[in-house]
Amino acid sequence: KPKALSFSWEFMFTRSMFQTEDIEKQHELLNRVSELIDNGTLISTVTNNLGKISVETLKTAHSQQESGRAIGKNVLDGFN
């Protein structure tokens, strides 16, 4: 079965950064997510955090995905 690749980017603190009218919703959402994590309902699919994005970490991530044996998610950070 062929593997699929996706690139996802999300900024979850938009409400607090821009002081939106519904900023209280951010508090509610974070509390709910923490409850789901604490009780084991929500679990991460991250299996490998390769650290800050660089040529080397991109090559490593690509190699792992290309091998056809990757399970879960590879994560690169430092996109700022």
MOPAC internal coordinates of N, CA, C and O (Angstrom, degrees):
PM7 1SCF
backbone

  N    0.0000 0     0.00 0     0.00 0    0    0    0
  C    1.4618 1     0.00 0     0.00 0    1    0    0
  C    1.5308 1   108.25 1     0.00 0    2    1    0
  O    1.2310 1   119.70 1   -51.86 1    3    2    1
  N    1.3283 1   118.17 1   128.14 1    3    2    1
  C    1.4689 1   120.80 1   178.79 1    5    3    2
  C    1.5295 1   111.50 1   -66.29 1    6    5    3
  O    1.2310 1   121.53 1   -32.57 1    7    6    5
  N    1.3008 1   114.68 1   147.43 1    7    6    5
  C    1.4674 1   120.70 1   176.84 1    9    7    6
  C    1.5207 1   109.41 1   -88.34 1   10    9    7
  O    1.2310 1   120.74 1   -24.47 1   11   10    9
  N    1.2979 1   116.20 1   155.53 1   11   10    9
  C    1.4675 1   121.55 1   177.20 1   13   11   10
  C    1.5226 1   108.30 1  -115.25 1   14   13   11
  O    1.2310 1   120.88 1   -30.98 1   15   14   13
  N    1.2975 1   115.93 1   149.02 1   15   14   13
  C    1.4540 1   121.76 1   179.07 1   17   15   14
  C    1.5135 1   108.68 1  -120.09 1   18   17   15
  O    1.2310 1   120.55 1   -43.11 1   19   18   17
  N    1.3145 1   116.55 1   136.89 1   19   18   17
  C    1.4662 1   119.67 1   174.58 1   21   19   18
  C    1.5211 1   108.43 1  -134.96 1   22   21   19
  O    1.2310 1   121.61 1   -28.61 1   23   22   21
  N    1.3028 1   114.53 1   151.39 1   23   22   21
  C    1.4612 1   121.74 1   176.43 1   25   23   22
  C    1.5132 1   105.81 1  -118.16 1   26   25   23
  O    1.2310 1   120.44 1   -63.65 1   27   26   25
  N    1.3258 1   116.76 1   116.35 1   27   26   25
  C    1.4644 1   120.71 1  -176.33 1   29   27   26
  C    1.5172 1   109.76 1  -117.96 1   30   29   27
  O    1.2310 1   121.17 1   -42.36 1   31   30   29
  N    1.3212 1   115.37 1   137.64 1   31   30   29
  C    1.4554 1   121.71 1   178.91 1   33   31   30
  C    1.5167 1   107.22 1  -136.48 1   34   33   31
  O    1.2310 1   120.72 1   -50.82 1   35   34   33
  N    1.3036 1   116.24 1   129.18 1   35   34   33
  C    1.4607 1   119.28 1   179.86 1   37   35   34
  C    1.5189 1   108.95 1  -146.72 1   38   37   35
  O    1.2310 1   121.16 1   -40.76 1   39   38   37
  N    1.3092 1   115.39 1   139.24 1   39   38   37
  C    1.4578 1   120.63 1   175.31 1   41   39   38
  C    1.5172 1   107.05 1  -115.05 1   42   41   39
  O    1.2310 1   120.32 1   -74.85 1   43   42   41
  N    1.3200 1   116.98 1   105.15 1   43   42   41
  C    1.4558 1   119.88 1  -171.48 1   45   43   42
  C    1.5239 1   114.85 1   -85.38 1   46   45   43
  O    1.2310 1   119.61 1   177.81 1   47   46   45
  N    1.3173 1   118.35 1    -2.19 1   47   46   45
  C    1.4567 1   119.26 1  -179.01 1   49   47   46
  C    1.5248 1   112.46 1  -111.27 1   50   49   47
  O    1.2310 1   120.38 1  -148.84 1   51   50   49
  N    1.3239 1   116.88 1    31.16 1   51   50   49
  C    1.4622 1   121.15 1   178.80 1   53   51   50
  C    1.5237 1   111.08 1   -59.70 1   54   53   51
  O    1.2310 1   120.59 1   137.34 1   55   54   53
  N    1.3430 1   116.47 1   -42.66 1   55   54   53
  C    1.4711 1   119.47 1  -178.71 1   57   55   54
  C    1.5250 1   111.57 1   -59.29 1   58   57   55
  O    1.2310 1   120.20 1   133.22 1   59   58   57
  N    1.3195 1   117.21 1   -46.78 1   59   58   57
  C    1.4661 1   119.13 1  -178.36 1   61   59   58
  C    1.5239 1   111.70 1   -72.21 1   62   61   59
  O    1.2310 1   120.16 1   144.83 1   63   62   61
  N    1.3062 1   117.30 1   -35.17 1   63   62   61
  C    1.4617 1   119.92 1  -179.76 1   65   63   62
  C    1.5250 1   111.78 1   -65.53 1   66   65   63
  O    1.2310 1   120.94 1   141.15 1   67   66   65
  N    1.3384 1   115.81 1   -38.85 1   67   66   65
  C    1.4570 1   120.21 1  -177.09 1   69   67   66
  C    1.5297 1   113.39 1  -104.52 1   70   69   67
  O    1.2310 1   120.69 1  -172.03 1   71   70   69
  N    1.3469 1   116.29 1     7.97 1   71   70   69
  C    1.4684 1   121.90 1   177.65 1   73   71   70
  C    1.5286 1   111.97 1    47.22 1   74   73   71
  O    1.2310 1   120.91 1  -125.12 1   75   74   73
  N    1.3279 1   115.87 1    54.88 1   75   74   73
  C    1.4611 1   120.91 1  -178.97 1   77   75   74
  C    1.5249 1   110.74 1   -69.41 1   78   77   75
  O    1.2310 1   120.98 1   -18.62 1   79   78   77
  N    1.3176 1   115.74 1   161.38 1   79   78   77
  C    1.4713 1   121.05 1  -178.04 1   81   79   78
  C    1.5214 1   112.17 1   -62.72 1   82   81   79
  O    1.2310 1   120.41 1   150.67 1   83   82   81
  N    1.3280 1   116.82 1   -29.33 1   83   82   81
  C    1.4650 1   120.22 1  -178.03 1   85   83   82
  C    1.5370 1   112.26 1   -98.76 1   86   85   83
  O    1.2310 1   120.44 1  -145.93 1   87   86   85
  N    1.3208 1   116.77 1    34.07 1   87   86   85
  C    1.4677 1   121.30 1  -176.75 1   89   87   86
  C    1.5340 1   112.24 1   -59.39 1   90   89   87
  O    1.2310 1   119.65 1   151.39 1   91   90   89
  N    1.3177 1   118.27 1   -28.61 1   91   90   89
  C    1.4665 1   121.44 1   177.86 1   93   91   90
  C    1.5344 1   110.75 1   -61.10 1   94   93   91
  O    1.2310 1   120.42 1   151.03 1   95   94   93
  N    1.3162 1   116.80 1   -28.97 1   95   94   93
  C    1.4642 1   121.40 1   178.72 1   97   95   94
  C    1.5352 1   110.44 1   -61.28 1   98   97   95
  O    1.2310 1   120.27 1   145.74 1   99   98   97
  N    1.3320 1   117.08 1   -34.26 1   99   98   97
  C    1.4712 1   121.02 1   177.66 1  101   99   98
  C    1.5254 1   110.27 1   -59.19 1  102  101   99
  O    1.2310 1   120.58 1   135.14 1  103  102  101
  N    1.3204 1   116.49 1   -44.86 1  103  102  101
  C    1.4677 1   122.24 1   177.90 1  105  103  102
  C    1.5300 1   110.33 1   -59.71 1  106  105  103
  O    1.2310 1   120.72 1   133.15 1  107  106  105
  N    1.3236 1   116.22 1   -46.85 1  107  106  105
  C    1.4660 1   121.06 1  -179.34 1  109  107  106
  C    1.5296 1   111.42 1   -62.32 1  110  109  107
  O    1.2310 1   120.60 1   135.37 1  111  110  109
  N    1.3242 1   116.45 1   -44.63 1  111  110  109
  C    1.4643 1   120.65 1  -179.26 1  113  111  110
  C    1.5309 1   111.78 1   -64.16 1  114  113  111
  O    1.2310 1   120.41 1   135.29 1  115  114  113
  N    1.3197 1   116.83 1   -44.71 1  115  114  113
  C    1.4614 1   119.63 1   179.83 1  117  115  114
  C    1.5248 1   111.86 1   -65.31 1  118  117  115
  O    1.2310 1   120.21 1   141.57 1  119  118  117
  N    1.3297 1   117.21 1   -38.43 1  119  118  117
  C    1.4679 1   120.26 1   176.16 1  121  119  118
  C    1.5213 1   111.08 1   -63.01 1  122  121  119
  O    1.2310 1   120.58 1   137.28 1  123  122  121
  N    1.3268 1   116.49 1   -42.72 1  123  122  121
  C    1.4707 1   120.47 1  -179.23 1  125  123  122
  C    1.5306 1   110.72 1   -65.62 1  126  125  123
  O    1.2310 1   120.41 1   135.99 1  127  126  125
  N    1.3088 1   116.82 1   -44.01 1  127  126  125
  C    1.4658 1   120.10 1   178.86 1  129  127  126
  C    1.5262 1   110.50 1   -62.74 1  130  129  127
  O    1.2310 1   120.03 1   138.33 1  131  130  129
  N    1.3336 1   117.54 1   -41.67 1  131  130  129
  C    1.4694 1   119.45 1   179.31 1  133  131  130
  C    1.5275 1   111.18 1   -64.27 1  134  133  131
  O    1.2310 1   119.75 1   143.65 1  135  134  133
  N    1.3299 1   118.08 1   -36.35 1  135  134  133
  C    1.4684 1   121.22 1   175.79 1  137  135  134
  C    1.5270 1   110.52 1   -62.04 1  138  137  135
  O    1.2310 1   120.71 1   134.11 1  139  138  137
  N    1.3350 1   116.26 1   -45.89 1  139  138  137
  C    1.4661 1   120.62 1  -178.75 1  141  139  138
  C    1.5292 1   111.94 1   -64.62 1  142  141  139
  O    1.2310 1   120.42 1   143.35 1  143  142  141
  N    1.3138 1   116.81 1   -36.65 1  143  142  141
  C    1.4673 1   120.42 1   176.93 1  145  143  142
  C    1.5245 1   109.99 1   -69.23 1  146  145  143
  O    1.2310 1   120.67 1   133.92 1  147  146  145
  N    1.3323 1   116.32 1   -46.08 1  147  146  145
  C    1.4675 1   120.68 1  -178.19 1  149  147  146
  C    1.5242 1   112.62 1   -61.51 1  150  149  147
  O    1.2310 1   119.93 1   143.41 1  151  150  149
  N    1.3431 1   117.74 1   -36.59 1  151  150  149
  C    1.4642 1   118.85 1  -178.21 1  153  151  150
  C    1.5295 1   113.17 1   -91.31 1  154  153  151
  O    1.2310 1   120.30 1  -176.15 1  155  154  153
  N    1.3416 1   117.04 1     3.85 1  155  154  153
  C    1.4580 1   120.83 1   174.39 1  157  155  154
  C    1.5145 1   115.24 1    83.57 1  158  157  155
  O    1.2310 1   119.93 1  -176.37 1  159  158  157
  N    1.3366 1   117.73 1     3.63 1  159  158  157
  C    1.4592 1   120.83 1   178.56 1  161  159  158
  C    1.5240 1   111.16 1   -70.32 1  162  161  159
  O    1.2310 1   120.88 1   140.57 1  163  162  161
  N    1.3112 1   115.91 1   -39.43 1  163  162  161
  C    1.4627 1   122.21 1  -179.06 1  165  163  162
  C    1.5260 1   108.22 1  -108.06 1  166  165  163
  O    1.2310 1   121.15 1   -58.14 1  167  166  165
  N    1.3320 1   115.41 1   121.86 1  167  166  165
  C    1.4595 1   119.51 1   178.38 1  169  167  166
  C    1.5265 1   109.19 1  -128.18 1  170  169  167
  O    1.2310 1   121.32 1   -29.49 1  171  170  169
  N    1.2922 1   115.08 1   150.51 1  171  170  169
  C    1.4615 1   121.02 1  -179.11 1  173  171  170
  C    1.5198 1   110.60 1   -79.47 1  174  173  171
  O    1.2310 1   120.61 1   -34.93 1  175  174  173
  N    1.3195 1   116.44 1   145.07 1  175  174  173
  C    1.4580 1   121.01 1   173.86 1  177  175  174
  C    1.5262 1   110.95 1   -97.80 1  178  177  175
  O    1.2310 1   120.48 1  -173.02 1  179  178  177
  N    1.3371 1   116.69 1     6.98 1  179  178  177
  C    1.4612 1   120.61 1   178.06 1  181  179  178
  C    1.5240 1   108.43 1   -70.65 1  182  181  179
  O    1.2310 1   120.81 1   -55.50 1  183  182  181
  N    1.3188 1   116.06 1   124.50 1  183  182  181
  C    1.4593 1   120.27 1   177.10 1  185  183  182
  C    1.5180 1   111.57 1  -113.69 1  186  185  183
  O    1.2310 1   120.29 1   163.56 1  187  186  185
  N    1.3344 1   117.05 1   -16.44 1  187  186  185
  C    1.4530 1   119.44 1  -175.01 1  189  187  186
  C    1.5217 1   110.23 1  -151.51 1  190  189  187
  O    1.2310 1   120.37 1   -67.73 1  191  190  189
  N    1.3291 1   116.90 1   112.27 1  191  190  189
  C    1.4607 1   120.82 1   173.59 1  193  191  190
  C    1.5201 1   107.12 1   -98.96 1  194  193  191
  O    1.2310 1   121.15 1   -68.73 1  195  194  193
  N    1.3246 1   115.40 1   111.27 1  195  194  193
  C    1.4582 1   121.24 1  -175.66 1  197  195  194
  C    1.5180 1   112.97 1   -84.62 1  198  197  195
  O    1.2310 1   119.92 1   177.41 1  199  198  197
  N    1.3283 1   117.76 1    -2.59 1  199  198  197
  C    1.4585 1   121.51 1   178.35 1  201  199  198
  C    1.5161 1   112.60 1    89.18 1  202  201  199
  O    1.2310 1   121.70 1    22.83 1  203  202  201
  N    1.3090 1   114.35 1  -157.17 1  203  202  201
  C    1.4653 1   121.04 1  -174.88 1  205  203  202
  C    1.5319 1   111.24 1   -64.81 1  206  205  203
  O    1.2310 1   121.25 1   -40.43 1  207  206  205
  N    1.3229 1   115.20 1   139.57 1  207  206  205
  C    1.4566 1   120.20 1  -179.33 1  209  207  206
  C    1.5299 1   110.44 1   -63.93 1  210  209  207
  O    1.2310 1   121.69 1   -46.43 1  211  210  209
  N    1.3167 1   114.36 1   133.57 1  211  210  209
  C    1.4621 1   122.07 1   177.19 1  213  211  210
  C    1.5273 1   106.94 1  -158.37 1  214  213  211
  O    1.2310 1   120.49 1    -6.39 1  215  214  213
  N    1.2931 1   116.67 1   173.61 1  215  214  213
  C    1.4631 1   119.92 1   176.94 1  217  215  214
  C    1.5282 1   109.70 1   -58.68 1  218  217  215
  O    1.2310 1   120.46 1   137.41 1  219  218  217
  N    1.3124 1   116.73 1   -42.59 1  219  218  217
  C    1.4639 1   120.97 1  -177.89 1  221  219  218
  C    1.5278 1   112.17 1   -65.26 1  222  221  219
  O    1.2310 1   120.42 1   133.99 1  223  222  221
  N    1.3444 1   116.80 1   -46.01 1  223  222  221
  C    1.4691 1   118.47 1  -178.33 1  225  223  222
  C    1.5253 1   111.20 1   -69.93 1  226  225  223
  O    1.2310 1   119.94 1   147.03 1  227  226  225
  N    1.3311 1   117.72 1   -32.97 1  227  226  225
  C    1.4660 1   120.05 1   175.07 1  229  227  226
  C    1.5255 1   110.79 1   -64.63 1  230  229  227
  O    1.2310 1   120.38 1   137.91 1  231  230  229
  N    1.3202 1   116.88 1   -42.09 1  231  230  229
  C    1.4654 1   120.57 1   177.85 1  233  231  230
  C    1.5278 1   110.73 1   -62.47 1  234  233  231
  O    1.2310 1   120.78 1   137.66 1  235  234  233
  N    1.3346 1   116.11 1   -42.34 1  235  234  233
  C    1.4628 1   120.30 1   179.21 1  237  235  234
  C    1.5199 1   110.89 1   -62.69 1  238  237  235
  O    1.2310 1   120.47 1   132.22 1  239  238  237
  N    1.3306 1   116.71 1   -47.78 1  239  238  237
  C    1.4699 1   120.70 1   179.57 1  241  239  238
  C    1.5228 1   110.64 1   -60.76 1  242  241  239
  O    1.2310 1   120.53 1   135.57 1  243  242  241
  N    1.3171 1   116.59 1   -44.43 1  243  242  241
  C    1.4663 1   120.68 1  -179.43 1  245  243  242
  C    1.5240 1   110.61 1   -63.12 1  246  245  243
  O    1.2310 1   120.47 1   136.17 1  247  246  245
  N    1.3117 1   116.71 1   -43.83 1  247  246  245
  C    1.4609 1   121.35 1   179.64 1  249  247  246
  C    1.5274 1   111.49 1   -61.16 1  250  249  247
  O    1.2310 1   120.55 1   137.48 1  251  250  249
  N    1.3276 1   116.55 1   -42.52 1  251  250  249
  C    1.4648 1   120.14 1   179.32 1  253  251  250
  C    1.5214 1   111.16 1   -64.77 1  254  253  251
  O    1.2310 1   120.32 1   136.67 1  255  254  253
  N    1.3239 1   117.00 1   -43.33 1  255  254  253
  C    1.4640 1   120.22 1   179.56 1  257  255  254
  C    1.5267 1   110.71 1   -66.97 1  258  257  255
  O    1.2310 1   120.78 1   138.78 1  259  258  257
  N    1.3149 1   116.11 1   -41.22 1  259  258  257
  C    1.4586 1   121.07 1  -177.79 1  261  259  258
  C    1.5308 1   111.94 1   -66.81 1  262  261  259
  O    1.2310 1   120.16 1   154.90 1  263  262  261
  N    1.3219 1   117.30 1   -25.10 1  263  262  261
  C    1.4654 1   121.05 1  -178.15 1  265  263  262
  C    1.5262 1   112.21 1   -64.79 1  266  265  263
  O    1.2310 1   120.40 1   157.50 1  267  266  265
  N    1.3366 1   116.85 1   -22.50 1  267  266  265
  C    1.4605 1   120.26 1  -178.08 1  269  267  266
  C    1.5151 1   113.31 1    80.36 1  270  269  267
  O    1.2310 1   120.05 1  -177.17 1  271  270  269
  N    1.3233 1   117.51 1     2.83 1  271  270  269
  C    1.4640 1   120.92 1  -178.82 1  273  271  270
  C    1.5228 1   112.88 1  -112.19 1  274  273  271
  O    1.2310 1   120.13 1  -174.37 1  275  274  273
  N    1.3087 1   117.36 1     5.63 1  275  274  273
  C    1.4685 1   120.74 1  -178.56 1  277  275  274
  C    1.5226 1   110.11 1   -71.34 1  278  277  275
  O    1.2310 1   121.15 1   -44.42 1  279  278  277
  N    1.3086 1   115.41 1   135.58 1  279  278  277
  C    1.4645 1   121.74 1   176.47 1  281  279  278
  C    1.5207 1   107.30 1  -125.09 1  282  281  279
  O    1.2310 1   120.17 1   -46.18 1  283  282  281
  N    1.3196 1   117.28 1   133.82 1  283  282  281
  C    1.4612 1   120.92 1  -179.99 1  285  283  282
  C    1.5128 1   111.39 1    84.83 1  286  285  283
  O    1.2310 1   121.07 1    25.38 1  287  286  285
  N    1.3097 1   115.56 1  -154.62 1  287  286  285
  C    1.4668 1   121.37 1  -174.07 1  289  287  286
  C    1.5212 1   111.15 1  -115.59 1  290  289  287
  O    1.2310 1   121.31 1   -41.75 1  291  290  289
  N    1.3249 1   115.09 1   138.25 1  291  290  289
  C    1.4587 1   122.00 1   168.08 1  293  291  290
  C    1.5175 1   107.05 1   -96.29 1  294  293  291
  O    1.2310 1   120.49 1   -45.08 1  295  294  293
  N    1.3182 1   116.67 1   134.92 1  295  294  293
  C    1.4595 1   120.82 1  -177.14 1  297  295  294
  C    1.5218 1   109.91 1  -120.94 1  298  297  295
  O    1.2310 1   121.19 1   -43.92 1  299  298  297
  N    1.3237 1   115.33 1   136.08 1  299  298  297
  C    1.4603 1   123.08 1   171.01 1  301  299  298
  C    1.5165 1   106.64 1  -118.85 1  302  301  299
  O    1.2310 1   119.86 1   -40.49 1  303  302  301
  N    1.3273 1   117.87 1   139.51 1  303  302  301
  C    1.4621 1   119.02 1   178.52 1  305  303  302
  C    1.5229 1   110.26 1  -124.08 1  306  305  303
  O    1.2310 1   120.78 1     3.63 1  307  306  305
  N    1.3115 1   116.11 1  -176.37 1  307  306  305
  C    1.4516 1   121.14 1   180.00 1  309  307  306
  C    1.5158 1   114.18 1    89.07 1  310  309  307
  O    1.2310 1   120.22 1  -154.14 1  311  310  309
  N    1.3333 1   117.19 1    25.86 1  311  310  309
  C    1.4653 1   122.11 1   179.38 1  313  311  310
  C    1.5250 1   109.98 1   -85.38 1  314  313  311
  O    1.2310 1   119.48 1  -111.23 1  315  314  313
  N    1.3022 1   118.60 1    68.77 1  315  314  313
  C    1.4672 1   119.13 1   177.77 1  317  315  314
  C    1.4936 1   111.18 1  -142.27 1  318  317  315
  O    1.2310 1   120.10 1   180.00 1  319  318  317

